[in-house]
């Protein structure tokens, strides 16, 4: 088994609701992963397999309560 993390803790954060960039009149929240201290290539692969997207050095996925329209 491959150890993924140098630090056993991985942190996830949820943003406050903001206007949805996909659906007018809706709000979105994002689940953001803090991957510092991780084997980034492995973690990015695992998270991208689970609908996370990457923007610069941030990995996130939409985390809306009543909508999954933009998730695969």
Biopython code that builds the backbone (N, CA, C, O; Angstrom):
import numpy as np
from Bio.PDB.StructureBuilder import StructureBuilder

atoms = [
    (1, "UNK", "N", (0.844, -1.166, 0.000)),
    (1, "UNK", "CA", (0.000, 0.000, 0.000)),
    (1, "UNK", "C", (0.893, 1.234, 0.000)),
    (1, "UNK", "O", (1.872, 1.304, 0.744)),
    (2, "UNK", "N", (0.556, 2.187, -0.823)),
    (2, "UNK", "CA", (1.341, 3.409, -0.931)),
    (2, "UNK", "C", (0.838, 4.461, 0.052)),
    (2, "UNK", "O", (-0.359, 4.737, 0.133)),
    (3, "UNK", "N", (1.769, 5.037, 0.790)),
    (3, "UNK", "CA", (1.388, 6.111, 1.706)),
    (3, "UNK", "C", (1.202, 7.380, 0.893)),
    (3, "UNK", "O", (2.114, 7.800, 0.180)),
    (4, "UNK", "N", (0.019, 7.999, 0.994)),
    (4, "UNK", "CA", (-0.288, 9.172, 0.197)),
    (4, "UNK", "C", (0.124, 10.471, 0.866)),
    (4, "UNK", "O", (0.441, 11.447, 0.187)),
    (5, "UNK", "N", (0.121, 10.491, 2.178)),
    (5, "UNK", "CA", (0.310, 11.741, 2.893)),
    (5, "UNK", "C", (1.521, 11.681, 3.809)),
    (5, "UNK", "O", (1.721, 10.701, 4.528)),
    (6, "UNK", "N", (2.315, 12.719, 3.780)),
    (6, "UNK", "CA", (3.388, 12.853, 4.752)),
    (6, "UNK", "C", (2.796, 13.196, 6.108)),
    (6, "UNK", "O", (3.304, 12.769, 7.145)),
    (7, "UNK", "N", (1.734, 13.957, 6.092)),
    (7, "UNK", "CA", (0.986, 14.339, 7.285)),
    (7, "UNK", "C", (-0.335, 13.573, 7.210)),
    (7, "UNK", "O", (-1.010, 13.653, 6.183)),
    (8, "UNK", "N", (-0.733, 12.842, 8.237)),
    (8, "UNK", "CA", (-1.936, 12.018, 8.139)),
    (8, "UNK", "C", (-3.235, 12.805, 8.017)),
    (8, "UNK", "O", (-4.285, 12.214, 7.765)),
    (9, "UNK", "N", (-3.191, 14.113, 8.188)),
    (9, "UNK", "CA", (-4.414, 14.898, 8.116)),
    (9, "UNK", "C", (-4.527, 15.588, 6.767)),
    (9, "UNK", "O", (-3.573, 16.204, 6.291)),
    (10, "UNK", "N", (-5.688, 15.484, 6.161)),
    (10, "UNK", "CA", (-6.018, 16.228, 4.959)),
    (10, "UNK", "C", (-7.179, 17.125, 5.325)),
    (10, "UNK", "O", (-8.102, 16.707, 6.023)),
    (11, "UNK", "N", (-7.133, 18.346, 4.858)),
    (11, "UNK", "CA", (-8.170, 19.297, 5.230)),
    (11, "UNK", "C", (-9.059, 19.624, 4.041)),
    (11, "UNK", "O", (-8.580, 19.827, 2.926)),
    (12, "UNK", "N", (-10.348, 19.670, 4.296)),
    (12, "UNK", "CA", (-11.335, 20.088, 3.313)),
    (12, "UNK", "C", (-12.091, 21.269, 3.900)),
    (12, "UNK", "O", (-12.389, 21.306, 5.094)),
    (13, "UNK", "N", (-12.394, 22.231, 3.041)),
    (13, "UNK", "CA", (-13.098, 23.436, 3.454)),
    (13, "UNK", "C", (-14.302, 23.636, 2.552)),
    (13, "UNK", "O", (-14.261, 23.284, 1.373)),
    (14, "UNK", "N", (-15.372, 24.197, 3.095)),
    (14, "UNK", "CA", (-16.569, 24.512, 2.314)),
    (14, "UNK", "C", (-16.712, 26.025, 2.262)),
    (14, "UNK", "O", (-16.660, 26.700, 3.290)),
    (15, "UNK", "N", (-16.893, 26.548, 1.055)),
    (15, "UNK", "CA", (-17.040, 27.989, 0.895)),
    (15, "UNK", "C", (-18.451, 28.435, 1.269)),
    (15, "UNK", "O", (-19.373, 27.625, 1.362)),
    (16, "UNK", "N", (-18.592, 29.720, 1.478)),
    (16, "UNK", "CA", (-19.912, 30.320, 1.663)),
    (16, "UNK", "C", (-20.634, 30.299, 0.315)),
    (16, "UNK", "O", (-19.978, 30.273, -0.726)),
    (17, "UNK", "N", (-21.965, 30.312, 0.312)),
    (17, "UNK", "CA", (-22.694, 30.345, -0.964)),
    (17, "UNK", "C", (-22.375, 31.613, -1.767)),
    (17, "UNK", "O", (-22.310, 32.715, -1.222)),
    (18, "UNK", "N", (-22.181, 31.426, -3.064)),
    (18, "UNK", "CA", (-21.954, 32.532, -4.000)),
    (18, "UNK", "C", (-22.831, 32.302, -5.222)),
    (18, "UNK", "O", (-23.333, 31.193, -5.405)),
    (19, "UNK", "N", (-23.034, 33.312, -6.066)),
    (19, "UNK", "CA", (-23.838, 33.096, -7.274)),
    (19, "UNK", "C", (-23.243, 31.975, -8.129)),
    (19, "UNK", "O", (-22.032, 31.913, -8.336)),
    (20, "UNK", "N", (-24.097, 31.112, -8.610)),
    (20, "UNK", "CA", (-23.660, 29.984, -9.440)),
    (20, "UNK", "C", (-23.223, 30.486, -10.816)),
    (20, "UNK", "O", (-23.952, 31.250, -11.450)),
    (21, "UNK", "N", (-22.041, 30.069, -11.290)),
    (21, "UNK", "CA", (-21.593, 30.490, -12.614)),
    (21, "UNK", "C", (-22.286, 29.723, -13.744)),
    (21, "UNK", "O", (-22.139, 30.086, -14.911)),
    (22, "UNK", "N", (-23.033, 28.674, -13.415)),
    (22, "UNK", "CA", (-23.672, 27.843, -14.428)),
    (22, "UNK", "C", (-25.167, 28.090, -14.562)),
    (22, "UNK", "O", (-25.698, 28.081, -15.673)),
    (23, "UNK", "N", (-25.853, 28.310, -13.443)),
    (23, "UNK", "CA", (-27.311, 28.436, -13.457)),
    (23, "UNK", "C", (-27.738, 29.755, -12.828)),
    (23, "UNK", "O", (-27.480, 30.015, -11.653)),
    (24, "UNK", "N", (-28.393, 30.577, -13.629)),
    (24, "UNK", "CA", (-28.834, 31.882, -13.155)),
    (24, "UNK", "C", (-29.828, 31.728, -12.008)),
    (24, "UNK", "O", (-30.735, 30.898, -12.062)),
    (25, "UNK", "N", (-29.646, 32.535, -10.979)),
    (25, "UNK", "CA", (-30.546, 32.523, -9.835)),
    (25, "UNK", "C", (-30.223, 31.474, -8.783)),
    (25, "UNK", "O", (-30.874, 31.429, -7.739)),
    (26, "UNK", "N", (-29.239, 30.639, -9.035)),
    (26, "UNK", "CA", (-28.842, 29.605, -8.070)),
    (26, "UNK", "C", (-27.586, 30.039, -7.322)),
    (26, "UNK", "O", (-26.857, 30.925, -7.769)),
    (27, "UNK", "N", (-27.348, 29.412, -6.197)),
    (27, "UNK", "CA", (-26.136, 29.638, -5.412)),
    (27, "UNK", "C", (-25.289, 28.376, -5.466)),
    (27, "UNK", "O", (-25.813, 27.269, -5.587)),
    (28, "UNK", "N", (-23.985, 28.551, -5.377)),
    (28, "UNK", "CA", (-23.090, 27.395, -5.323)),
    (28, "UNK", "C", (-22.192, 27.488, -4.098)),
    (28, "UNK", "O", (-21.921, 28.568, -3.573)),
    (29, "UNK", "N", (-21.748, 26.330, -3.667)),
    (29, "UNK", "CA", (-20.705, 26.217, -2.646)),
    (29, "UNK", "C", (-19.665, 25.282, -3.232)),
    (29, "UNK", "O", (-19.967, 24.476, -4.112)),
    (30, "UNK", "N", (-18.444, 25.391, -2.742)),
    (30, "UNK", "CA", (-17.374, 24.515, -3.220)),
    (30, "UNK", "C", (-16.706, 23.824, -2.046)),
    (30, "UNK", "O", (-16.523, 24.407, -0.977)),
    (31, "UNK", "N", (-16.350, 22.576, -2.267)),
    (31, "UNK", "CA", (-15.544, 21.811, -1.327)),
    (31, "UNK", "C", (-14.107, 21.919, -1.830)),
    (31, "UNK", "O", (-13.797, 21.487, -2.940)),
    (32, "UNK", "N", (-13.241, 22.493, -1.015)),
    (32, "UNK", "CA", (-11.858, 22.752, -1.410)),
    (32, "UNK", "C", (-10.932, 21.835, -0.620)),
    (32, "UNK", "O", (-11.066, 21.691, 0.595)),
    (33, "UNK", "N", (-9.996, 21.220, -1.325)),
    (33, "UNK", "CA", (-9.029, 20.314, -0.692)),
    (33, "UNK", "C", (-7.694, 21.018, -0.522)),
    (33, "UNK", "O", (-7.168, 21.614, -1.462)),
    (34, "UNK", "N", (-7.157, 20.943, 0.676)),
    (34, "UNK", "CA", (-5.812, 21.447, 0.965)),
    (34, "UNK", "C", (-4.867, 20.262, 0.827)),
    (34, "UNK", "O", (-4.860, 19.371, 1.677)),
    (35, "UNK", "N", (-4.075, 20.245, -0.230)),
    (35, "UNK", "CA", (-3.218, 19.096, -0.524)),
    (35, "UNK", "C", (-1.770, 19.316, -0.105)),
    (35, "UNK", "O", (-0.895, 18.530, -0.467)),
    (36, "UNK", "N", (-1.512, 20.363, 0.645)),
    (36, "UNK", "CA", (-0.134, 20.579, 1.113)),
    (36, "UNK", "C", (0.283, 19.396, 1.989)),
    (36, "UNK", "O", (-0.480, 18.941, 2.841)),
    (37, "UNK", "N", (1.488, 18.915, 1.770)),
    (37, "UNK", "CA", (1.994, 17.787, 2.538)),
    (37, "UNK", "C", (1.620, 16.443, 1.947)),
    (37, "UNK", "O", (1.862, 15.404, 2.561)),
    (38, "UNK", "N", (1.030, 16.453, 0.756)),
    (38, "UNK", "CA", (0.594, 15.211, 0.109)),
    (38, "UNK", "C", (1.467, 14.927, -1.110)),
    (38, "UNK", "O", (2.155, 15.812, -1.619)),
    (39, "UNK", "N", (1.426, 13.695, -1.559)),
    (39, "UNK", "CA", (2.013, 13.349, -2.847)),
    (39, "UNK", "C", (1.041, 13.895, -3.890)),
    (39, "UNK", "O", (0.062, 13.234, -4.236)),
    (40, "UNK", "N", (1.310, 15.101, -4.388)),
    (40, "UNK", "CA", (0.334, 15.829, -5.189)),
    (40, "UNK", "C", (-0.139, 15.075, -6.421)),
    (40, "UNK", "O", (-1.331, 15.117, -6.729)),
    (41, "UNK", "N", (0.736, 14.393, -7.133)),
    (41, "UNK", "CA", (0.301, 13.706, -8.347)),
    (41, "UNK", "C", (-0.704, 12.609, -8.031)),
    (41, "UNK", "O", (-1.673, 12.430, -8.769)),
    (42, "UNK", "N", (-0.491, 11.879, -6.955)),
    (42, "UNK", "CA", (-1.412, 10.808, -6.568)),
    (42, "UNK", "C", (-2.725, 11.394, -6.070)),
    (42, "UNK", "O", (-3.798, 10.942, -6.469)),
    (43, "UNK", "N", (-2.648, 12.392, -5.205)),
    (43, "UNK", "CA", (-3.855, 12.991, -4.637)),
    (43, "UNK", "C", (-4.671, 13.676, -5.724)),
    (43, "UNK", "O", (-5.894, 13.541, -5.744)),
    (44, "UNK", "N", (-4.025, 14.407, -6.627)),
    (44, "UNK", "CA", (-4.757, 15.056, -7.711)),
    (44, "UNK", "C", (-5.473, 14.031, -8.570)),
    (44, "UNK", "O", (-6.604, 14.264, -8.997)),
    (45, "UNK", "N", (-4.840, 12.913, -8.826)),
    (45, "UNK", "CA", (-5.470, 11.860, -9.610)),
    (45, "UNK", "C", (-6.693, 11.291, -8.890)),
    (45, "UNK", "O", (-7.751, 11.120, -9.496)),
    (46, "UNK", "N", (-6.545, 11.002, -7.602)),
    (46, "UNK", "CA", (-7.674, 10.469, -6.828)),
    (46, "UNK", "C", (-8.831, 11.454, -6.763)),
    (46, "UNK", "O", (-9.989, 11.075, -6.940)),
    (47, "UNK", "N", (-8.517, 12.720, -6.508)),
    (47, "UNK", "CA", (-9.580, 13.714, -6.408)),
    (47, "UNK", "C", (-10.232, 13.974, -7.763)),
    (47, "UNK", "O", (-11.449, 14.141, -7.830)),
    (48, "UNK", "N", (-9.456, 14.012, -8.836)),
    (48, "UNK", "CA", (-10.058, 14.245, -10.150)),
    (48, "UNK", "C", (-10.957, 13.082, -10.558)),
    (48, "UNK", "O", (-11.929, 13.282, -11.286)),
    (49, "UNK", "N", (-10.650, 11.884, -10.105)),
    (49, "UNK", "CA", (-11.533, 10.737, -10.348)),
    (49, "UNK", "C", (-12.847, 10.869, -9.585)),
    (49, "UNK", "O", (-13.805, 10.147, -9.861)),
    (50, "UNK", "N", (-12.891, 11.790, -8.628)),
    (50, "UNK", "CA", (-14.085, 12.000, -7.807)),
    (50, "UNK", "C", (-14.663, 13.401, -7.999)),
    (50, "UNK", "O", (-15.141, 14.021, -7.049)),
    (51, "UNK", "N", (-14.612, 13.888, -9.231)),
    (51, "UNK", "CA", (-15.259, 15.133, -9.671)),
    (51, "UNK", "C", (-14.600, 16.407, -9.160)),
    (51, "UNK", "O", (-15.204, 17.477, -9.238)),
    (52, "UNK", "N", (-13.369, 16.323, -8.637)),
    (52, "UNK", "CA", (-12.662, 17.543, -8.257)),
    (52, "UNK", "C", (-12.034, 18.152, -9.504)),
    (52, "UNK", "O", (-11.628, 17.445, -10.426)),
    (53, "UNK", "N", (-11.964, 19.471, -9.508)),
    (53, "UNK", "CA", (-11.355, 20.219, -10.595)),
    (53, "UNK", "C", (-10.161, 20.972, -10.037)),
    (53, "UNK", "O", (-10.058, 21.195, -8.831)),
    (54, "UNK", "N", (-9.264, 21.360, -10.929)),
    (54, "UNK", "CA", (-8.068, 22.076, -10.483)),
    (54, "UNK", "C", (-8.047, 23.461, -11.103)),
    (54, "UNK", "O", (-8.295, 23.623, -12.298)),
    (55, "UNK", "N", (-7.754, 24.443, -10.295)),
    (55, "UNK", "CA", (-7.540, 25.810, -10.756)),
    (55, "UNK", "C", (-6.276, 26.310, -10.066)),
    (55, "UNK", "O", (-6.271, 26.574, -8.863)),
    (56, "UNK", "N", (-5.208, 26.436, -10.845)),
    (56, "UNK", "CA", (-3.893, 26.807, -10.308)),
    (56, "UNK", "C", (-3.480, 25.781, -9.254)),
    (56, "UNK", "O", (-3.280, 24.614, -9.594)),
    (57, "UNK", "N", (-3.348, 26.172, -8.001)),
    (57, "UNK", "CA", (-2.927, 25.211, -6.976)),
    (57, "UNK", "C", (-4.070, 24.811, -6.047)),
    (57, "UNK", "O", (-3.838, 24.329, -4.938)),
    (58, "UNK", "N", (-5.301, 25.012, -6.505)),
    (58, "UNK", "CA", (-6.483, 24.694, -5.696)),
    (58, "UNK", "C", (-7.250, 23.547, -6.348)),
    (58, "UNK", "O", (-7.476, 23.548, -7.559)),
    (59, "UNK", "N", (-7.645, 22.576, -5.537)),
    (59, "UNK", "CA", (-8.513, 21.492, -5.996)),
    (59, "UNK", "C", (-9.870, 21.692, -5.343)),
    (59, "UNK", "O", (-9.956, 21.890, -4.131)),
    (60, "UNK", "N", (-10.933, 21.642, -6.144)),
    (60, "UNK", "CA", (-12.269, 21.901, -5.613)),
    (60, "UNK", "C", (-13.306, 21.108, -6.397)),
    (60, "UNK", "O", (-13.041, 20.631, -7.500)),
    (61, "UNK", "N", (-14.480, 20.977, -5.812)),
    (61, "UNK", "CA", (-15.625, 20.396, -6.489)),
    (61, "UNK", "C", (-16.867, 21.152, -6.039)),
    (61, "UNK", "O", (-16.939, 21.588, -4.890)),
    (62, "UNK", "N", (-17.848, 21.316, -6.928)),
    (62, "UNK", "CA", (-19.097, 21.931, -6.490)),
    (62, "UNK", "C", (-19.708, 21.105, -5.357)),
    (62, "UNK", "O", (-19.648, 19.875, -5.370)),
    (63, "UNK", "N", (-20.286, 21.786, -4.393)),
    (63, "UNK", "CA", (-20.816, 21.127, -3.197)),
    (63, "UNK", "C", (-22.148, 21.777, -2.834)),
    (63, "UNK", "O", (-22.319, 22.295, -1.730)),
    (64, "UNK", "N", (-23.076, 21.742, -3.766)),
    (64, "UNK", "CA", (-24.366, 22.410, -3.604)),
    (64, "UNK", "C", (-25.374, 21.450, -2.982)),
    (64, "UNK", "O", (-25.400, 20.264, -3.310)),
    (65, "UNK", "N", (-26.199, 21.971, -2.086)),
    (65, "UNK", "CA", (-27.130, 21.117, -1.349)),
    (65, "UNK", "C", (-28.203, 20.485, -2.226)),
    (65, "UNK", "O", (-28.473, 19.290, -2.105)),
    (66, "UNK", "N", (-28.816, 21.267, -3.104)),
    (66, "UNK", "CA", (-29.975, 20.773, -3.849)),
    (66, "UNK", "C", (-29.737, 20.653, -5.345)),
    (66, "UNK", "O", (-30.700, 20.577, -6.108)),
    (67, "UNK", "N", (-28.496, 20.634, -5.786)),
    (67, "UNK", "CA", (-28.244, 20.639, -7.223)),
    (67, "UNK", "C", (-26.956, 19.880, -7.531)),
    (67, "UNK", "O", (-25.957, 20.021, -6.825)),
    (68, "UNK", "N", (-26.991, 19.089, -8.574)),
    (68, "UNK", "CA", (-25.808, 18.366, -9.051)),
    (68, "UNK", "C", (-25.668, 18.552, -10.562)),
    (68, "UNK", "O", (-25.055, 17.723, -11.235)),
    (69, "UNK", "N", (-26.232, 19.634, -11.094)),
    (69, "UNK", "CA", (-26.287, 19.854, -12.539)),
    (69, "UNK", "C", (-24.925, 19.880, -13.218)),
    (69, "UNK", "O", (-24.805, 19.429, -14.357)),
    (70, "UNK", "N", (-23.905, 20.389, -12.559)),
    (70, "UNK", "CA", (-22.600, 20.512, -13.211)),
    (70, "UNK", "C", (-21.651, 19.369, -12.856)),
    (70, "UNK", "O", (-20.479, 19.405, -13.233)),
    (71, "UNK", "N", (-22.129, 18.373, -12.148)),
    (71, "UNK", "CA", (-21.296, 17.212, -11.819)),
    (71, "UNK", "C", (-21.531, 16.101, -12.830)),
    (71, "UNK", "O", (-22.649, 15.917, -13.311)),
    (72, "UNK", "N", (-20.461, 15.351, -13.157)),
    (72, "UNK", "CA", (-20.636, 14.245, -14.125)),
    (72, "UNK", "C", (-21.482, 13.124, -13.559)),
    (72, "UNK", "O", (-21.722, 12.128, -14.241)),
]
sb = StructureBuilder()
sb.init_structure("model")
sb.init_model(0)
sb.init_chain("A")
sb.init_seg("    ")
for serial, (resi, resn, name, xyz) in enumerate(atoms, 1):
    if name == "N":
        sb.init_residue(resn, " ", resi, " ")
    sb.init_atom(name, np.array(xyz, "f"), 0.0, 1.0, " ", f" {name:<3s}", serial, name[0])
structure = sb.get_structure()
